[in-house]
Amino acid sequence: MAKKTFAFFLACGFWFVLFMQWRSEIGFHRASVAYAGKGPAHRAVVLATHAQCDTSIDDTKDGLEKPNQSKVFYFADRWWTLALRAANGDWTLWRHMGGRTWDPVYTFNVSSKARPDVHIDVPDSVLYIFFSGTSDSDLWKFHYNSSTDTWDVLFWRSVPVVHTVSGDPASFLKARNGDLWAFMANNNQVVAAHSIDDGLSWSTVIIDSSLTAGYGLTDALCFRDTAGVPLIGVAVGEDTDVAARFHFYWHREADPETVWVNESNELAPLDQEQADDHIAMAVDAHDNVYIVTKNHGSGPNNSLYIRHPDSTWQALPLNQMATWTRPAVIVDATHDSLYVMGSLQGDRAEYKRCKIGEESTLVNDSLRVTFLQNGGDYMVNLSVPVHAAYDSTELLVIADNSTQGNVWFAILPIGNAAPCPFHPQPIDSTIRNLTITRNGNHVVLTWTAIAEADSYGIYRGLHPMFSADTSLLAMVTQASFTDSNALGNPDENHFYQVRAFFAGTPGPLSKRVGEFEYRLISPPGKTNNFIALCLQDTAIQWASDFVTRIGPSVDLVSKWTESAQAWGSYIPGLSFTDFPVDVNEVYMISVTQEDTLVLLGDVPIGHQYSLITTTIGKNNNGIMLLMDADTIRMASELAQAIGSVDLVSKWTATAQAYGSYIPGLSFTDFPIYPGQPLMVSVTADTVWPVR
């Protein structure tokens, strides 16, 4: 193969060779030769970092959802993407025209709540787009029209059985033998829809029936074993649960559709972390399969699992300190390198890069590179190509800017490309590593100094989504600030942002951080207090951490289980009753004397609740009025925003009882505030808020 490529190079020229290499390798990493090894062994090298571009796509609307689906591909010497169009709210296929410019080329008449996954068949110039709907799915097939540089519809067909589950869209692939597959995790099962006739008919395959968390997120790809046998791989990240796990299954294309091998035991936790429904996969030219995950519990916040073609596995920590949500992974085939990436909650997107074979170095925090950022905007729901990236294509990534409500794209020039054509690369004026701690009753803010900055503005508000325009608290010249006596009054919580100034010109605002206090009372008899983990307080990961934070006055920490409509409790001193806790979730804390819970951390943005009904006649769901739901001020407004609500209840600690708003009875209404724990009863399963 190398001799042939070299001959082509001599005979046809450098660019022709690159084009042929791309055509032979781009789709689903369909390498024609199976590698028996685990990839090349490299000496540690310093990888070049190029200036990347990031900017918005005009007339788009956010709504990409999770990176198990690919909405980006390279074909006919240009990039293409799928995104909602702001003008009509419909899913649209966009063509990159160079620079900042994208043209809409096809609009789909499918629900805006469906989530598309693309497969590009390069040799046949065929494009499949699979829309994961709310109860079933749709499949579209196109053929490329070279005369118009657009795509002509060949068919539209319904795909039964698989669909989006609680915000987790199904995944899709076309196998090497032409079979079509779609996968979801629901009702404790991993389920596939399989077609051998290009989507005319579908069979249902139950791959596994032993999931513990009910549902989760799937991702799927094609690879080969050491003998070159074509395989299909499916990974699952179960939704957050104390027993949630990651799973992996594989299937020989030549075997009956029901024959699958379960290698889930190879994805055992590195420490005590549990799975989350955030998972993505990629495969390289050597048939190493990469699975990047987001975790919960005690252990690495993100992990990387690697399956080698000889069926051996590696499990590696990816992030110990930072936490990436919606993680993604892609291979740089030109440089035999791996990109892993994700979003910081409520903030920018980052990536890490390493040579294949040196994945153990990725845990190093110094490898983090920001590549999607606009002030304090939340860049989330990354989508990368299923195929590999090359020097000849560079690497394009899209993401939701959920703050602005549109879609952004970034071009990572992995080759020797010129600097970004969109804009000059400015000084990095972003406030990084902003932390909030306490010193007695004082709040202390610290961040990484910016060498070019001459001062920093400190902004403070009493509401989490306060406007910095009217909230300047102080100007300082050092990279720290102490807000004296900010703690001590649970009726007045404080939230902060910081920005740098350069000769009077302001830089972007930082992420939001805050302090939040809950008064814990101890009336005679019962002593329960309803609280929420309303900030990303990194010191509170387990129920026992509440005891550490508050003190020995705590004698019970309880969490509400919606499916059972009951409280489960941690009893201090009985470690086997301990359980993990999550930001935005609500808990009941019992104390033996009056005390205060002080939370300090990032303000969480972008959370959604899956509110459920049950078969036991009660449908109560514990929620918090989200920090970014700042326009909702009354229980009636919350009920209207959620819909299908028949009761909104708040806990009154002095009475040790709930008081409730009943829709339609205005005299039962009451004011609510961000960070307040509530109990909401619904008459139909729903997701709130819809983002």
N, C-alpha and C positions, 0 to 999 in steps of 0.2 A: 504493500500500500504506500509506504514512504517513497519507494522508487518511482511508482506511478505518479504520485503527487509532484515529485521533483521534476519528472519529465514534463508534466503539464506546465509546471512553473517555467521551465525553459522554453517550451513551445508556445504557450498561450499568454504568458504574462502573469504578473502578480495578482491583478484584480480578478482575472478569470478564475484563478485557483481558489481565491477566497470565496468567490461566489459558489463554485462547485462544492467546496467544503461545507459551506452553510447549507446548501440544498440537501446534502447527504446526511447531515447530522442534526438539523434543527428540531424536527418534530419528535417530541417525547424522548429525546436522546436515543433514537433508534440506531445505535451503533451496530454495524454488520458483523463485528468481531467481538466475541465475549471475552472479557479479561478474567483470568483466574485469580489474579492478585487483588490486593486491597488498594491499588493506586500507587503512584510513585512515591518513593521515600526521598524527601528533600532535606537538604540542610536548611536551617532557619534563615529566611531572607527578609529583607525589608521591602514591602510592596509599595510601589509608587502610588501616591495619592494625587488625583487630578481634581481640578475645580469642577464641581458638579453644578447643574442647572436645576432650579425648581421654580415653578410658576403655576398659576391657575389655568384651567381650560375654560374659556368663555362659554357661557350659556349652559353650564352643567349644574347638576344638583347632586348632593351627597346621597349615599345609600348603597355603597359597594358591599357592605357586610364583610364576610370573613375570607382570609387568604387561602382556604382550601379550594377556592375557585379562582381560576385565572381569567382575567378580563383584558389581557394585553398580549399581543403577538406581533411578530415581525414577518412581513411577506411582501414580495414585489418591491423590494428596496425601500420600504417605509414601515413605520409603526402604525398599528391600529389598536383601538381600545373600545370597550363598551362602558357607557356611563349614562345615567339619567339626564335627559335634557330639561333645563329649567323652563324653557318656553312652553312645553306641553306636559312635562312630568313623565314622558315615555322613555323607555330604554332605547338607546340609539347607538349605532355603530359609527365610530368616528375615524377619520383618516388624517394622519399627521402630514401637514403640508410644509413642515420645516419651521424652525424658530418656535414662536409661541402659538402658531396657527394650527387649528384643527377644524376639519370640515365634517359636518354630519352627512353620512351617505345612505343610511337606512334606519327607519324608525319602526319599532316592533309594536304590534297591537296585542301586547300581553300586559298583565297586571304589573304596576310599578312595584308591587311587593314581591314579585318573583325575582330570583337572583340568578344571573347567567354565569355559566362556566363554558369556556371555549376550547375547542380542539382544532388545530390547523393541520390539514393533511397536505404537506407541501408538494409531493410528487404529482398528486392528482388535482392540485389547485382547488381543494375542497375545504370548506369551513363548516364545522358543526357548532351550534350554539344551543346549550342545554339550559332551560330556565327552570329552576327549582321553585315551584309554587307553594302555596300554603296548604294544599290538600292533594295535589298531583302536580305533574310537571309537563313541560313542552320541549320538543326537540325541533330545531330548524336546521336545514342543510342548504348551503350556498355553493355556487361555483364562481370562481373569479373570472370577471370579464376584463381582459387585458385592454380592449379598445376603449373602454370607459373608465378603467381603473376603479371599478366598483364590484359588487357581489350580486349575482342573480340568484333568486330563490329557486331551489329545486323542490323542496317540500317542507311542510309543517306537520308534525305528528304528536299525538298525546303520549305521555309516558306515565302509566299508572304506578301505584304502589309507593314510589319514593317521592319525597317532598321536603320542604323546610320544616324543621321541628324546633319550636321555641327559639327562633332566630338563627338556628344552625342550618344553612343550606346544604342540600345534597351535593355530591361530587359526581363527575362524569369522566369517562375515558372511552377511546376506541382502541381495542387491542390490535396487535400486529396481524392477527388472522381476520380482521374486519368486524369482529363482534363488538357490539356496543354494550356498555355497562354503566349503571348509575347506582350510587350507594347512599344509605342514610343509617343513622342509629336512632332507634325509637322503641319504646315499650320493652326495654331491656334486651333488644335484639339488634344485630347488625344485619341489615336487609339490602339485597341487591335486586335491581331490575336488569334483565339480560335479554338482548335481542340478537338473533343470528341472521336477520333479514333486513338490516338497515333501518330498524325501527318500526317495521310494519306490525310486528307482534312482539310481546314481551312476556317473559316468564318471571316468576318470583323465586328468589333463592334466599333462604335463611342461613347466613354464614355462622352466626353465633347467637345463643339465647341466654347468655349468662352475664350481661352487663348489670352492674350494681346500682348505677345512678339513673337508670331509666332511659336517658337519651344522651347524645353527644354529637361531636363533629367528626366527619370522615374526610379523608383525602385518599386519592388513588393514583397509581402510576404503573407504567410498564417497565420491566427490567428483565435480565437474564441470569441464569445460574452459571456455574463455572463450565458447564458443558454447552453453553449457548442456547439452552432451552428457554423459550419465551414464557415469562411469568407475569402475573398481575399481582400487585400488592395493594392492600387496603389498611390504612391506619385509622384508629379511633381514639379521640380524647373524650372521655366521659365528662359530663357536666359536674361541677363542683359538688362533692359529697365526701363524707369522711372516709368512704371506702372506694372512691372513684379511682380508676386506673387508666393507663394507656394500653392500647392493643395493636397487634399487627397480625395480618393474615395474608397468605399467598396462595395462588392457584395457577396450575399449569394450564395454558390455553388449550392443550390437547385433551385434558381430562374432562369428565362429565362436570356440568356446571355446579353441582352440589359438593364437589370434592375440594376442600380447602384445608390448608395446614395452618394451625394456630401457633404462632410464636410469641404470644402476648407475655409469657413469662420472662422473655428476654428484655422487656421494657420495665423491669422492676425499678422502684424508686431508688434514687441515690442515697436518700436520707429518710425523712418521714413525710415527704411531700405527697400530695394527692394530685390527681389529674384535674385539668380544667378543659373546657371545650374550646381550646385554642391550639390548633395543630396544623402543620403544613409539611409537605414532603418534596424532595427532589431526588434525581438520580444522575450520576456522572457517567462518563464514557467507559469507566471500568466496572459499571453496574454496582457501585456502592450506593445504597439507599440512605438518604439523610432525612431524619424526622426531628423537627424543632418544635418545642412545646412550651406552654405557659403553665406554671404549677401553682399549687396552694400548699399551705402547711409549712413545716420546718424542713428546709433543704434549699437547693438552688431554686431561684425564681423562674429561670428558664433552663431547659436541658436540651442536649443534642444527642440523639440516638443514631448510631450508624450500623446498618446491616451490610456486611460484606458478602460478595457472591458465593463464598464458601460456607455461608450460613452462620458465621460467627458475628458477634455483636460487640459494640462499644457503647457505654453510657457515660456521657461527659457533662459536667456543669457548664452552662453557657453564661449565665448572669447570676452572681451571688448577691450583689448589692442592688443594682438597678433591676426593674421589672419591665419587660416588654410585653405589651398586650398585642393581640393579633400578629404573632410572629410569622415571618415568611422566610423562604430559603431558595437559592438559585445557584446554579453552577456557571462559572466563567470558563468556557471550554478552551479558549485560546491560551489562557495562562494556567489551566489546571488548578483553579482556585474555587473557593466556596464563599458565597456571601450569605450571612444570616442577618436578619433585620427585624425590627418591630417598632412599636410606638411606646413612648413613655406616657403613662396615663395623664390625659389632659394637656399634653405637651407635644414635642417634636418627634420626628422619626429618626432612627439611628440605624447604622449597620456596623458589622464587624466582618473582616475578611481574613482568610488564611489560605495557604497552599494546601491542596488535598494531601492528606497524610499527616498534617500538623494541627488537626482540629482541637487537640488538647490545649493549644495556646489561646483559644477563643475566650476562655474565662477571664482573660486579662482585661480589666476595665479600660486600660489605656488605648485599646483598639477601637473603642466606640467613636464613630464618626457621624456627625449630624448631616443629614442630606435632605430633609424636608422641614422647613421652619419658616414661620412668618410671625414675628413677635411672639405673643403667648398663645397663638392658635393651636387647637388640638388637631394634629395630623394622625389619622387612624384609618384602619381597614385597608392596609396595604394590599396591592395586587401586583404580582410579578408574572412573567411568562412561564409557561410549563416547559418550554424549550430552553436550551442553554443560551447564554449570551456569548458574543464574540467581539473581537476588535472591530470587525466590519459592521457590527450592529450597534455597539455600545449596549448599555443596559437601561431600559426605561421602566420606571415604577410609577404607579398611580396610587393615590390615597384620597380619602375623604378629608377635607378641611371642615370638620363638624362645627367649628366656630363660625365660619363664614357660610356654611351650607352649600359648598361646591366641591368640585374635584380638582386636585392639583396633580401635576406630573413632575418627575425628576429624571434627568438623564445623567447616569453615572458613566463618564467616559473611561471605560476600562482599558482602552488602548492608548495610542499617542495622539488623541484628539486635541484640537485647539481649545482654549478656554471657552467658557460658556458664552454663547452668542446672545443670550437674553439680556444680560446686564453685567457690568463689571463686578468683580468679586470684592465686596467691601470689607472693612474691618469687621471681625466677628464681635458684634456689640451685644450679644445675647448674655443675659445673666445666667450663669450655670451653677449647679450644685447649691441652689438656695435651700437652706435648712432652717428649721425653727426648733428651738429648745427652750427650756426654762432655767432660770437661776433664782430660786426663791419665788417671789411673786412677779418677777420680771420676765418678759419675753425677749429672747436673744435671736436675732437673725444673722446668719453668716452666708457668704457666697464666695465664689472664686473671683479674685480681682481681675480686672481687665486693664492691661498695661496702658492702653491709649486713653482710658477714661480719666476725666479730671474731677468728676463727682458722681454721686449716686442719689437718686430720689427714692424716698421711702413713702409708700402710700398705704393708708389704713382705712378700713371701713368696718361698720358694724353688721354688714350683710355680705355673704360670701361673694356675690357677683357685683360688688360695688364698682362704681366708675372712678378710675384714677383721676379723671379730669378735675374733680372737686375734692380730692381726698389726700393731697400732699401733706404728709406728717412732718418730714424732716429732710434736709439735704446733708449728706456726709461725704467725706473724702476717703474714708477707709472702707474695707469690704466687710463691715459688720455694723449692727445697730442694736441697741438695747431699748426696748419700750418699757419704761419703768412702771411698776405696779399695774401692769395690764391684766394680771391674773387676780382672782379673788372674788369676782362678782359673776356668778353663773347667769345672771340676767343680762349680761353685756359681754358678748364674745367679739373677738377681733380677727380680722383677716387682712392679709398684707400682699403687696406686690412691690417689686424693686425694678428700677431701670437705670442704666448708665447714661451719663451726659458727656458729650465730646465737644468742647468749646461752646457749650450752650445748646448743642443739638441733641435731642433725646434719642436714645436707642429704644428697642422694643421692650415692652413690659415683660417681666418674668412670669413664671407660673404663679398661681395663687397658693398661699399657705395660710394657716390659721391656728388659732387656739379656741377650743370649745369646752365649756364646763357644764357638767350636769350635777345639780344638787341632789344628793342622796339623803332622804330623810328616813327616820326610824320612829314611826309612831308606835304606840303600844300595840302589841299583838303582831300582826303581819307587817313585814318590812320590805315589800317588793317595790323596786323602782324601775321604770321602763326607760331604756337608753338606746342610742344607736351609735355604731362605729362610723361616725360621720366624717372623719378625716383619715387619711392614709397614715396612721400612726404606726410606724414600722416596728415599734417595740411591743405592739399588741397583735400577736398572731394566734394565740390560744386563749381559751377561757381563763386558764390559770394566770395569764398575763394581766388580766383585770385585777386579780388579787394582788399581784406584785405592784401594780400602779396605785391602787387605792389603799391597800393595807389590810391588816388582820380583821377589820370590821366586816369584811365580806364573808358571808357564810353560804352563799349559793349564787351561781351564775347559770341562767337558763336560756335556751334558745327555742324558738317556735318552729315546729315541723309541720308544714302545711298539709302534707299528705296524710298525716296522722291526726291533725288538729289537736296537737298536744304539746306541752313543754317537756323538754329533756334537760337535765341539769348536771352541772359540774359541782361536786362537793369538795371544797378545799381539803387537801390531805389524801384524797382518794384519786390517785393519778389516772386510774383506768376509766374514770368518768370524764376526763378532760376531752375537749374537742376543739377543732380549729374555728376561728372566727374570721369574718370577712367584712371589708369596708362596705358601707351602705346597708348593712344588715342590722337587725334589732335584737335586743337581749333584755332579759329581766334580771336585775341584780338585787339581792337581798343583803341588807347590812344590819348589824347589831347596834350601831350608833350612827348619828348623823355624820356624813362625810361628803367629799366632792370627787368626782371623776374628771380629770383634766386630760384632754386629748390635744396633741400637737402634730401637725403634718400637712401634707399637700391636700388641697381641696379637690375631691374627686368630681370628675365631669364625665358625662356620657353614659351613665349606668342605665340599665333597663331591668325591670322586674317582670318575671313570668308569673302572673297571678292565676291561680287554679281554682277549680271547683272540685269537690270530692264526692264520693259515693256514700258518705256517712252522714250527709245532711247538713254539715257545717262547711263553710267556704271562707274562713278567715285567713288572711295573708298579712304577715308582718312586713311593713315597709317603712321607709323614712321619707319625709318630704325632701327630695333630692336638693343638693346644694345649688344646682343650676336650674331648678324649677322656681326661679325667683318671682315669676309673675303670678304664682298661685298663693293666695293669702287666706282663703277660707276653705273649710272642709267641703262646702258645696262646690267650690271651683275645682277641687281635686276630684270629687266624684264625677263632675261633668267631663274633666279631662280624661279620666280613665274610661268612663262608660261602663255600663252593666254593673254598677255599684248599688248595693242596697243598704250599706251601712259603712260609715267611717267612724272609728272609735279612737279616743285618746284615753290614756291611763292617768288617773288622778291619784297621786301617791298618798295624799293626806286621807283620802276616803278608801284607799286600797280597792278601787273599783274603776270600771270603764264608764265613760260618758260618751254617748253616740249621737252623730248626726244622721237623720233618716231623710233621704232625698224626698222632697215634696213638703217636708215640715220645716219651714224656714226658722221657726223659733228654736229648733235644735241645733242650728248652725253654730260654728265656733271658729275663731281665728287659728291659723296654723303658721309655722315658721320653718325655714330650711334647717334640717338636722333634727326635726321632731320625729320621734317614733310614733307610728300609728298602726292600727289594725283595720284592714279593709276587707269587707266581705263582697264577693262578686257573684254574679249569676251566670257568668260564662267565662271560660278561659280567655285570657287576654294578655297582651304585652303592653307595659307602660313604662316610660313614654315611648311613642312611636317615633323613631329617629330616622 
